[in-house]
Amino acid sequence: MAVDNNTVKQVAFLARLKVEDSKVEQTKDEFNKILNWVEQLNEVNTENVEPLVSVNDTTLPLREDDVTDGNLKTEILKNAPMQEFGYFAVPKVVE
Amino acid sequence: MTDLTELTIAEALKSLKNKEFSATELTNAYIQKMENTREYNAYVLETPEVALEQARLSDEHYKNGTNRALEGIPLGIKDLFCTKGIRSTACSHILDGFVPQYESTVTQHLLNAGASFLGKLNMDEFAMGGSNETSYYGPVVNPWSSSEPLVAGGSSGGSAAAVAAHLCAGATGTDTGGSIRQPAAFCGITGIKPTYGRCSRWGIMAFASSLDQAGPMAKDVRDCAIMLRAMAGYDAKDSTSVDMKVPDFEQVLGQDIKGLKIGIPSEYRPDGLNKEISGLWDKSAQMLQSRGAEIVHINLPHTPYALPVYYIIAPAEASSNLARYDGIRYGLRVKGEKLDDLYINTRTEGFGTEVKRRIMIGTYVLSAGYFDAYYVKAQKVRRLIKQDFEKAFEKCDVILTPTSPVSAFKIGDESMQENPINMYLNDVFTVSVNLAGLPALSLPVGLDSKGLPLGMQLIGKAFDEETIFKTAYALEKDAAFKRK
């Protein structure tokens, strides 16, 4: 399954990254090299094999559905590149 | 007086208890060395004032007889751990100036044990790399370099170099595909990746959450045992943390290994394996045999598929984990007219080449239409790899392999730069362990003809770090590796 230049641009956008036009060709080649290499997995017979999601056979612990770490607004905003009125500030999204 | 920085953690603790020197004196010795040895680029942030304040408290604890397990021991912390009030960046431009308002569980455990923190250690950006060359702060130089600068390995390259050059008594590392063990091998030190779930991942910047584990890197096996006991333990804040008693790993050191079955996997000896490495592997097996251990030949048939599985699962998880770096809540923000422009500009400028490569591969393998062909397929083969180990451990107690197929290479190596897969291949002996969630330790056993350290890896059953420590301690004694 080889990717083309368009797919590279599309994947970049999905990941919110920009690939310069001059780098698209090179990125595509690298992509295909890695994809060709991982495709050797097709040699392995995985019929009736369950996908492994977690290595430890534990069930996720549950807790009460309570707010447990509220009132940390100052700390949470401390690293914000831009904030206004106690909120994170972003460029205008609604016209 | 002897150089205090050359003492192991166990030796330093003994002397501190006997009041031969104070924690402040020990810390000052490390600070001086750290400030005079910047040529390795091991630290990305030095925090001498923090360390001295902690040492002052440790001296009081010694005075009052309330000293704890690591009282007064100066450590270096990989920059992947969030440390409260101390800049933590994962060595990425995108986390410029990020100062966590909380402490990671593992570092909190170390602080609770009385350790002090000398600073933050260099690493590959977001732990993605095997040579520490992807760091925004530049590569780490291996202290074993002679004529030309060599890599310290990665991703915990700063941790390995700092321990080897005595710039800290021990360091924290993290290991997603070999990031503790390979740099430990390259720098001639010891490091252990514990069983998945043994150490809390809370407050450690996530790379690939189903594979990431924190562990200690130190001068020898005993120091790793002491550090791991302090770092490990159940944490309700990490849903994959396992609620299990943490053993006193130090207790098993020196125990007899007679009758222990040591597995040697034939798949780890591919044609063309470096002769010096295969020779040291044989020698290590013989050393264990002469102590009464039994050598058992085992098979791990899906070994050749471990790297391709890893390079689907790790980038997939990374692409999801790294989606949080958007320029809104913390770190770097590069302006853009619209919100999407802000995201794109921030991420394009903030992430380095290797990180972007992996995010894109991960995004692709998770995208509609390819999810089953790549991601689910990889998860299935991952189960087969785990089952290989389960079968092998029916025949043996611990597995012995080399840690890396090579010793430290030069910074900027052409073949590694030319094709990313060449760099990925260095993880061939380490990634399977992460995929199976098992514990594994690397210890130095000798030097190659270039005078560079080579490491051996001991892989254990899940939650059986004790057998690893016991075996490693015996091998360490016989190999008698001379530290830098």
Interface residues (C-beta under 8 A of the other chain):
Chain A: M1 V3 T7 V8 V11 A12 F13 L14 A15 R16 L17 K18 T27 E30 F31 K33 I34 L35 W37 V38 E39 Q40 L41 N42 E43 V44 T46 V49 E50 P51 L52 V53 S54 V55 N56 T58 L60 P61 R63 L72 E75 I76 K78 N79 A80 P81 M82 F88 V90 P91 V93
Chain B: G97 F98 V99 Q101 Y102 Y196 G197 S210 A236 S239 T240 V242 H302 P304 Y305 P308 V309 Y311 I312 S319 D326 G327 I328 R329 Y330 G331 L332 R333 G336 E337 K338 L339 D340 D341 L342 Y343 I344 N345 R347 T348 F351 K356 R357 I359 M360 I361 T363 Y364 S367 Y370 A373 Y374 V376 K377 A378 Q379 K380 V381 R382 R383 L384 K386 N419 P420 I421 L435 A436 G437 A462
